[in-house]
Amino acid sequence: MIIVTGGAGFIGSNLVRGLNRAGHDDILVVDDLTDGVKFRNLADCRISDYWDIEQLQLFVEHNQSFPGEVAALFHQGACTDTTEWDGRYMMQNNYNYSKLLLHYCLKNRLPFIYASSGSVYGTRQKFREVPENEAPVNVYGYSKYLLDLYVRRISGKAQSQVAGLRYFNVYGPREQHKANMASVVYHFNEQIRSSGCIKLFRGSGGFADGEQRRDFIHVDDVVGVNLWFLEHRSTSGIFNVGTGQSRSFNDVANLVIQWYGKGQIQYIDFPESLKDSYQSFTEADIRALRETGYRQDFISLESGVKQYLDRLNGKHGFD
């Protein structure tokens, strides 16, 4: 059996589909379906069972045993809202709960592969996975950063795989439920369909209008990295998961306009509320990931945006 927390969410549900394609269907999905619309992400997936997040928490707190062998626990569940400032909620949901699952896996020698985030680097300009490059600027990033620090402290005593994957800006199918936290590709598509105009921030962080840069990675690549770690259980550590190449928001907007064959860009004032907590530049340093032996090429932004827009607009089924 394979356990996927956050399995009805964006990356989690894509991971479940990736596991299905790899021949796995004995999958326990754990999530919180208070937002019931997320069930759609699992409608075409093959799973063996579904548990609510509280059910797993109680199970783990009592150190109960799963029937049969557990191949791995993929911990994708978290509050991913970077604008959420309820620190107590964020730390309980993203940090304390993650530690609980980590210690269960360590005690039972189960591989623990978890979602970290490129947000741990904050506004720093270097993205190697070392503490001196890390300085989160929001409480979401801090919750991920603190878990990574904790993993570093206990890693020397671990007798099973512990791998933290720092996702950069992920985009792709099954994110429609994320609302404001969906990718810019999703939002640009919605904007151009409704008004023919894509809105970008004016210059910030030393960058010109719309020239703020991020490392955009397609969700299929994120799934590919997770599946690689499942097959390489002797590999532990904390690794960036990005393409290693930053691209501007103007680049993304122009690819959407190109797909539609129409549209324009409008630059809007940069929000005051984001001025101290916004990453104007990210670019994953993926040397550590490559040094593990992961050799798969990443989907180009041009190809990934086209594939995604095809699906969002009904050309390739489920979006």
C-alpha distance (Angstrom), angle and dihedral (degrees) to the residues before:
residue distance angle dihedral
M1 . . .
I2 3.79 . .
I3 3.82 121.1 .
V4 3.80 120.4 -148.7
T5 3.80 117.4 -174.0
G6 3.78 114.8 -160.0
G7 3.79 83.9 25.7
A8 3.81 94.6 152.7
G9 3.80 91.9 51.6
F10 3.77 130.9 88.5
I11 3.79 104.3 -82.3
G12 3.81 93.7 23.0
S13 3.80 95.1 57.7
N14 3.80 91.8 45.3
L15 3.80 87.5 51.3
V16 3.81 90.5 51.9
R17 3.81 89.4 52.1
G18 3.79 89.8 47.8
L19 3.80 90.3 51.8
N20 3.81 89.3 49.7
R21 3.79 90.8 52.8
A22 3.81 88.6 50.3
G23 3.82 89.9 55.4
H24 3.81 100.5 -96.9
D25 3.79 120.4 128.5
D26 3.81 102.3 147.3
I27 3.79 89.6 94.9
L28 3.79 127.9 147.8
V29 3.81 109.3 -152.9
V30 3.80 116.6 -157.1
D31 3.79 121.0 -169.0
D32 3.80 146.8 125.0
L33 3.79 109.9 -101.6
T34 3.79 96.0 -173.2
D35 3.80 81.2 120.7
G36 3.78 92.4 57.5
V37 3.79 94.7 -172.0
K38 3.80 88.2 78.5
F39 3.82 89.7 75.5
R40 3.81 86.4 82.3
N41 3.79 89.3 70.8
L42 3.81 89.1 63.1
A43 3.80 99.0 39.1
D44 3.81 93.4 98.9
C45 3.82 96.0 36.6
R46 3.80 128.8 101.0
I47 3.80 111.6 -132.6
S48 3.79 134.1 159.4
D49 3.81 98.4 -143.3
Y50 3.80 146.0 -8.9
W51 3.82 125.8 -139.0
D52 3.76 130.8 -175.3
I53 3.79 115.1 -119.2
E54 3.83 91.4 -111.2
Q55 3.81 90.9 53.8
L56 3.78 91.2 57.0
Q57 3.79 92.1 44.3
L58 3.82 92.3 55.4
F59 3.80 91.3 44.0
V60 3.80 91.8 53.2
E61 3.81 94.9 42.4
H62 3.81 88.3 58.0
N63 3.82 91.2 44.5
Q64 3.77 92.1 -127.3
S65 3.78 120.4 174.2
F66 3.77 126.4 -118.1
P67 3.80 116.3 -129.2
G68 3.78 108.8 -105.4
E69 3.78 129.3 -1.0
V70 3.80 121.7 -35.9
A71 3.80 110.0 -146.1
A72 3.81 95.4 -168.0
L73 3.77 146.1 -29.2
F74 3.80 113.6 -127.5
H75 3.79 106.5 -162.3
Q76 3.82 106.0 -157.8
G77 3.80 97.7 143.0
A78 3.81 117.7 112.0
C79 3.76 145.3 119.1
T80 3.81 100.1 -91.4
D81 3.80 98.0 -178.2
T82 3.80 104.9 123.9
T83 3.82 89.7 -168.1
E84 3.81 93.3 58.0
W85 3.81 109.9 110.9
D86 3.81 99.5 177.5
G87 3.79 93.1 114.7
R88 3.80 95.1 -177.8
Y89 3.80 91.2 56.2
M90 3.80 92.8 43.1
M91 3.80 94.2 50.7
Q92 3.78 93.5 46.6
N93 3.80 93.7 46.9
N94 3.81 100.9 37.9
Y95 3.79 104.8 25.9
N96 3.81 113.2 24.9
Y97 3.81 95.1 38.8
S98 3.82 90.0 47.6
K99 3.81 91.2 51.4
L100 3.80 89.6 51.2
L101 3.81 91.3 54.9
L102 3.79 92.0 42.9
H103 3.80 93.4 55.1
Y104 3.80 91.8 46.1
C105 3.80 89.3 54.2
L106 3.80 92.7 45.9
K107 3.79 92.2 49.5
N108 3.80 92.1 48.8
R109 3.82 95.1 36.7
L110 3.78 94.5 -120.2
P111 3.83 122.3 153.4
F112 3.82 109.3 -104.2
I113 3.81 114.8 -159.9
Y114 3.78 112.0 177.2
A115 3.79 140.7 -178.3
S116 3.77 115.9 -111.0
S117 3.80 123.6 167.1
G118 3.77 144.7 -123.7
S119 3.81 85.5 -129.5
V120 3.82 88.2 85.0
Y121 3.82 88.3 79.8
G122 3.80 93.6 60.3
T123 3.79 111.3 -177.9
R124 3.79 95.3 -20.0
Q125 3.79 116.6 124.8
K126 3.81 98.8 -142.7
F127 3.78 120.7 74.1
R128 3.79 107.2 -171.9
E129 3.83 111.7 129.5
V130 3.81 96.9 -105.2
P131 3.84 128.5 116.4
E132 3.81 95.7 -116.1
N133 3.82 90.0 64.1
E134 3.81 94.6 51.0
A135 3.81 123.7 93.2
P136 3.83 114.2 139.4
V137 3.80 117.5 -153.2
N138 3.81 100.1 -159.9
V139 3.77 135.0 43.4
Y140 3.81 92.1 -109.7
G141 3.79 90.0 58.5
Y142 3.79 90.1 44.5
S143 3.82 91.9 54.2
K144 3.81 89.9 54.2
Y145 3.79 93.0 42.7
L146 3.80 92.6 51.9
L147 3.80 91.9 51.7
D148 3.80 90.6 50.7
L149 3.82 89.8 51.2
Y150 3.79 89.9 50.0
V151 3.80 91.5 50.2
R152 3.80 90.3 50.9
R153 3.80 90.5 53.4
I154 3.80 95.4 52.3
S155 3.80 99.7 32.3
G156 3.79 94.5 95.2
K157 3.80 90.4 62.4
A158 3.82 96.7 44.7
Q159 3.80 116.1 116.1
S160 3.78 94.6 -173.5
Q161 3.79 136.0 47.8
V162 3.81 118.7 -68.8
A163 3.81 113.6 177.0
G164 3.81 125.0 173.0
L165 3.79 115.1 -162.8
R166 3.80 115.8 -158.3
Y167 3.79 104.5 -150.5
F168 3.77 117.2 -156.1
N169 3.85 121.5 -162.4
V170 3.80 103.8 -27.8
Y171 3.81 121.4 -166.9
G172 3.78 135.0 172.9
P173 3.82 145.4 86.9
R174 3.84 125.1 -16.9
E175 3.80 97.7 34.3
Q176 3.81 98.5 104.7
H177 3.82 92.5 106.1
K178 3.83 91.6 60.4
A179 3.82 92.8 80.1
N180 3.83 109.1 -175.0
M181 3.81 91.4 9.2
A182 3.81 94.2 57.8
S183 3.79 115.9 112.8
V184 3.78 123.6 -82.3
V185 3.82 88.9 -112.7
Y186 3.79 89.3 61.2
H187 3.81 92.7 46.1
F188 3.79 94.2 45.2
N189 3.79 89.0 53.0
E190 3.80 91.1 51.5
Q191 3.80 92.4 46.9
I192 3.77 96.5 50.2
R193 3.80 91.6 46.7
S194 3.79 92.5 51.6
S195 3.79 102.2 37.6
G196 3.80 110.2 1.8
C197 3.80 88.4 -119.7
I198 3.80 131.0 102.1
K199 3.81 116.5 -152.1
L200 3.80 120.3 -142.9
F201 3.79 131.7 175.2
R202 3.76 120.3 -101.2
G203 3.79 116.4 -115.9
S204 3.80 120.5 -50.0
G205 3.78 138.7 161.9
G206 3.78 91.6 24.0
F207 3.79 93.1 -53.1
A208 3.83 125.9 119.8
D209 3.81 123.7 -118.6
G210 3.80 109.2 -50.9
E211 3.79 91.7 -7.6
Q212 3.79 95.9 110.5
R213 3.79 104.9 125.1
R214 3.78 134.1 -140.4
D215 3.78 136.9 174.2
F216 3.82 102.0 -113.0
I217 3.81 115.3 -162.9
H218 3.80 127.6 -176.1
V219 3.80 115.2 -121.5
D220 3.82 91.1 -123.7
D221 3.80 88.0 64.8
V222 3.80 91.1 50.0
V223 3.80 89.1 52.1
G224 3.80 90.0 48.6
V225 3.80 91.5 55.5
N226 3.80 92.1 48.5
L227 3.80 91.9 50.6
W228 3.80 90.4 49.0
F229 3.81 90.6 56.7
L230 3.80 89.6 49.4
E231 3.80 88.1 58.6
H232 3.82 94.4 43.4
R233 3.79 103.4 52.7
S234 3.77 95.1 165.4
T235 3.82 90.1 66.1
S236 3.80 115.5 94.1
G237 3.79 134.9 162.2
I238 3.79 141.1 79.3
F239 3.78 117.1 -61.2
N240 3.79 137.5 -178.6
V241 3.79 114.1 -122.5
G242 3.79 108.7 -159.0
T243 3.78 136.5 104.8
G244 3.79 93.9 -100.0
Q245 3.80 90.4 -121.8
S246 3.80 126.6 94.7
R247 3.79 121.4 -146.6
S248 3.79 130.4 -170.5
F249 3.78 126.3 -111.0
N250 3.80 85.8 -120.4
D251 3.81 87.9 60.1
V252 3.81 91.7 53.5
A253 3.81 93.4 44.7
N254 3.80 92.2 50.1
L255 3.81 91.4 50.5
V256 3.82 89.2 54.6
I257 3.81 91.1 47.6
Q258 3.80 89.4 48.3
W259 3.80 91.1 52.6
Y260 3.81 91.3 52.5
G261 3.78 94.7 39.1
K262 3.79 89.4 -133.9
G263 3.79 143.2 54.4
Q264 3.76 140.3 87.0
I265 3.79 141.3 -126.1
Q266 3.80 123.9 -113.4
Y267 3.81 119.7 -167.3
I268 3.80 116.1 -143.2
D269 3.81 132.1 -169.4
F270 3.77 116.2 -81.8
P271 3.84 109.2 -108.0
E272 3.79 115.4 -107.6
S273 3.80 89.6 -141.3
L274 3.82 91.5 63.8
K275 3.78 100.8 44.2
D276 3.80 95.1 99.1
S277 3.81 97.8 34.5
Y278 3.80 107.0 43.2
Q279 3.78 128.7 106.7
S280 3.81 107.0 -140.7
F281 3.80 91.4 179.2
T282 3.80 135.8 28.9
E283 3.79 130.6 163.4
A284 3.78 119.8 165.7
D285 3.77 117.5 -127.9
I286 3.81 98.3 -142.0
R287 3.80 99.3 179.9
A288 3.81 92.2 109.4
L289 3.80 91.3 51.8
R290 3.80 91.6 48.7
E291 3.80 90.8 47.7
T292 3.82 89.4 60.9
G293 3.80 88.3 63.5
Y294 3.80 98.7 -99.6
R295 3.80 103.4 146.4
Q296 3.80 105.4 164.0
D297 3.80 115.3 128.6
F298 3.81 117.1 -121.9
I299 3.79 123.8 -120.0
S300 3.80 110.8 -100.8
L301 3.79 118.0 -116.8
E302 3.80 89.7 -117.9
S303 3.78 93.3 54.0
G304 3.81 95.3 38.8
V305 3.81 95.3 50.7
K306 3.81 91.5 47.9
Q307 3.81 92.5 49.4
Y308 3.78 91.5 48.3
L309 3.79 95.4 46.7
D310 3.80 89.7 49.4
R311 3.79 89.2 56.6
L312 3.81 96.4 41.0
N313 3.79 89.3 54.1
G314 3.77 97.2 47.9
K315 3.78 102.3 -99.7
H316 3.80 96.0 115.6
G317 3.79 107.3 28.2
F318 3.78 125.7 -116.7
D319 3.80 114.4 43.4
